[in-house]
């Protein structure tokens, strides 16, 4: 480590990683004001002073077929990142989820004798369990954000520590429902149905037509309902063409003020659970990718919130099951303030929040705990 502070390479490849990478960047700067941060990520990490070699518009690709289409880009990115590890004299590498690229990055760093702190472990408990060997070999430490991951990985030789989930670090929105409704242009006295079709452009294109039709069927049966689409900061506006409802930034407080939500499987299911909002989860992917994933993925639920609760809190609809009529039928009771389905779901969502906090309770602090692990690897923990 140089006398002016460490050089840390952070690598995120999707919007959730960018969000959590930004929080970690802040925590690292609090510990190391003179640190140089560089790597891969999006606008949030850039705003925290991370010098980016590539942005999310290129990195946010998911699915076997989709990755193959972008192979030349990833081969070029690999060459540039490998060169940066050498030329920038990196002191610590922090891969953030995104296993397809980041596990290779961790191996390269180990080969160059650069310490590796993997933040947000690949979901090896769901599929590709052989990757635990890679983590054990290539990562000096792994900061995990789901409570069951620490034991799973430690039993397989990985130096894993549960740091809590970084979503708990995001401040709760303030202001009344009426103020929020006025800010986004909806009627505060009518129920709001939040639609989150995804964060990557190809996910949005695949899910939005189904979500749009499901919401239309909900409105046909309950005309008071107001669908509102949550949009991530990196998504190009054109992917929402044809949707007749308001679009608001995902971070606007939509989930906290919605009466129910229809969300694509992923981090958004945890955000929905932490907001205490009843929801329905759907997921569709390329048919070939789905056929391969069905053979490889070994989990009882696709929604992270359901895995943490250890039961089917959110109804799940996958591939052909994610049809407009089925989604609408599951959503309608959740938009009824007096329905037993809504009351039962809300009571179970509190359990998810408690389990996501390190040590129990309501506290956050995932970024700070991870920065403390980084300090130990940098030899600056005390």
N, C-alpha and C positions, 0 to 999 in steps of 0.2 A: 504494500500500500504506500502510495506516495505521500510526501509531507503535506501536501495541500488537500488531502482528503481522498477517499477511495473512488475508483471508477467502477460503477456498477452497471451491468448490462441486464435490462429487464425486457422480457419477450412475451408479449400478449398478441393473440391473433384473432380476437373476436370482441364484440362490444362489452360483454361481461368482464372479460379479462382486462380490457382497457379501463373500465370503471374501478376494478379492484387494484389494478396496477397503479392508477392515479393515487389511490389512498395510500398504498405502500410507498410511492414516491414521496408523498408528503411526510410520512413517518420517517423515512430514511433521511430526508433533509433536516428534520428536527434533530436527529442524532448526529448527522454529519453535514453541517451547513455548507461545507466546501466540497461536498461530493459532486462528481460528474456522473450524470445519469444519461444513458443512451440505450437504444434498442429498437424494439418493434412495438407498435401500438396504435392508438387513435388520438382523437382530439383531446380527450381528458388527460391522457398521459402527457401529451405535448404541452397542455396548459400548466402542468406541474413541472415543466422544465426538462422533460425527457427528450433528448435529441433522437429523432426517429429516422431509421434507415428505410422503413417501409410503413405504409398506413393500412388501416383496416379495409379500405376499398379493394385492396389486392389480397389481403390475408384471410378475410372472412369467407372461407369456402368450407363446405361440409358435405360429406357423403363420398363414397368410393368413386363414383362416376365423375362427380364434380371436381374432385382433386386431380384426377387424370387429365382433365381438360386444361388445368392450370399448371401442369408439370413443368414446362419450360420456365415459367416464372419462379417456381420454387427452387429449381436447380440453380438459377441465377442468384436468388436470394441466399441460398446456402453458401455460395462462393463469397458473396459480399459480407455475410455475417462472420464466416470463418476468418476472413481477412481482417475484419474489425477486431476480433478477439486478440489478434496478434498486434496490429498496429496501434491500438488504443491502450494497450497494457491493462487489460481488464483485471480487476481484483476479485470480483464476485459476479457470478452469473445467476440470474433469478428467472427461470422459466415459469410462466404463469399459465397453467392448464395447457390447452392447445397441443396435445401429445404428439400428433403426427410429425410436427416440426421440432417441438421442444425436447422430446426425448433424444433426438439426434444432436441437438444443441448441447444437452447435458453430457452426452458421451464425448463430444468434441472438447468441451471444457475440461472434463476429467483427463482426457489425453494430454491437454496442455497444462495440467496441474493447476487449474483455476477452480476454487471452491464453488460448489453448486448448492443453492437453496431453492428447491422446487416449491413454488407457492400454488396451492390449489391442485392437488394431485389428480392425475388422469384417473378416470373412473374404472380402475382395473378390477374392481369387485363386480362390475357389470359385464365386461368383456375384455379380451386380451389380457387375461390374468398373467400371461408370461411376461408382461411388462413390469411386474413386480421385481423380477430379477434385474431388469435395467435400472429401476429406481434404486434398488439396494446397492448396485455396483457403482452407479454414476452420480447419485445425489448424496452429498454429505449430510443434508437434512431435508425433510419434507414437511412443510406446514400444511396440514389438512384442515378443511373447513366443514366437513360433515362428521358428526360425532362418532359414527361407527367405523370410520376409516382408520383411526389411530391403531386400534387393536388389530384390525384386519392386516394392516401393513406391517406392524411390529412383529406379528406372528410369522411373517415371511421375510424377516431380516432387514426391513426398511426402518431407518431412523426417523420415525414419524411423530409429530406433535400436533394435537388438536388445538388450534388457536381461536376457535369460534368462527362464526361466519361473518365476512366483511359487510354483508348487507345490514347487519345490526349497527354498523358504524354510521350509516347514512342518517342524517338528522331527520326527525319527523317534520312534516310540513306543518306550518302554523297557519292560522286564519280560519274563518268560518266556511261552512259549505256554501253559503250564499256568496261570499267573496270569491271563492274558487269558481263557482258556476258563472259568475259575471265575467271572470277573467278569461274563460274559455268559450263563452257564448251559449250556455245551455240553461234550461229552466231549472232553478233550484228545487222546485216542488215536484218534479217528475223524476222517476228512477233512471239511473244511468247504467248502461251496459258497456263495460270497457272491452275493447277488442285489441288483442296483442298477437298479430299473426306472425311475428318473428322479428329478428334483428338483421339478418342477412337478406340481400335483395332476392336471391333465389327462393328463400323460405317464404318471404312475403308474397311473391308471385304464386307460389304453390298453395298457400293457405288462405290468402285474402278472398278469392272467389267463394270458397266454402264458408268462410266466416261471414262474408257479406250476405250470402243467401240464408245462413242460419239466423243472422240478426234480423233480416227482413221477415222471416217467419215468426220470430218473437214479436216484432212490432205488429204484424198482422193480427196476432192474438191478444196483444196488450199494447194498444196504440200510444199509451203514455210513455213507454220506454224510449229512451234516447241513446242510441249507439254512439260511441265515441271511440276513435282509433288512436291508440298510443303509438307514436313514431319515435324510433331511436335516432340519435343525432347524425349517424353516418348514412342513413338510408336515403337514396335519391328520391325526390318527390314523385317522379314519374311512375314508381312502382305502385302507387296508390290510385292511379287513374281508374275511374269507374266506380269508386266508392263514394256514396252520396252523403256521408256523415262527416262531422267535424273531425279534424286531426289535431292532436295536441302532443307536445313532447312527452315522452315516457316519464320524464322526471318532473312533470308538472303537478303531481299529486293525484293523477287520474285514478290510480288503484285505491288510494285512501278514501276518495270521494265517490267511487263507483259502488253501486248496490250489488253488482255481480260482474264476473269477468269471464271471457272466453279467451284462453291463452294457449299458445304453442308450448309444447313440452320444452323444458329447459330452466334456466335461472329464473325466468318469469314466474314459474310456479312457486318458487320460494318467495319472490317479491309479493305475490298475491297472498300467500299464507301469512307473511309478516304484516301485511296491511290489514289482516283480519277480514278479507273480502271473500265471500263464497265464489267458487269458480268451477269451470269445466275445462279439462285439458284435452287438446287434440294434437295429432302429429301425422303429417304425410311427408313422404320422401320419394325420390326416384324409385321406380319399381325394382330395378336391379339392386340398388343400394339396400332397399328394404328386404329383398330376398336374402341377401348376404347377411344383413344385420340380424334377421330373425334366426339364422343358424348360429350366430356368434354370441348374441346378447343373452345373458342369463340372470335376469332380474324379475321380480314379481310385479313391479310397477314401473312405468316409464316416467312418472312425475317425481321429481326429487322430494317434494313435500310429502308425498305418499310413502316414499322409502324411509324418510325420517320418522314419520308417524307410525310406520310399520302396519299401515292399513290403508284402504282405499278411501281417503278423505275426499279428494277431488275425483269425480268420475273421469275416466280416461277413454278416449276414442282414437284408435290407431288405424292409419291407412284407409281402407274402404269403409271401416266403421265410422270414420270421421265424416259422416254425411250430414247435410244441413238439417234434415228432419230430426235425426237423433240428437244433434247438438241443441237444437231449439227446445226439444222436449226436456232435456236435462237442465237447461237454463231457466225455463219458466218458473219452476217452484222456488228457485233461488232468488228471484226478483219479487217474490211475494213476502212481505214483511212478517206475515203470520204463519208461514209454512213450517212444518216440523223439519223438513229437509234443510231449510236455511238455518234454523236454530241449532240443529245437530251439527252441521258443518262448522259453524262459528265456534262452537264450544271445543271442537277438536283442533282448530287452528292454533289456539293458545299453546297447545302441547308442542307443536312444531317450533314455535318461538323459543320456548324454554330449552328444548333440546339443541338448538343451534347456538346457544350461548356457552362459551367455555366456562366450566364451573357452575353451570346452571344460572338461573335468574334471568335478568333482562339485559345485562351488560354486553357491550361490544368490545372493541379493542383488538380486533384481529390484526389490523395493520401494524399496530404498535408491538404486539407479541411477535409478529413475523420480523419486524425490524430488529427486535432484540436478538432473535436467532441469527440474523444477518451480522449483527455486531460481534457475536461470538465467533462466527466463521472468519470475520475480518480481524480477530484478535483485539477487539476494542470494546469489550463488554464490561469494562469496569475500571 
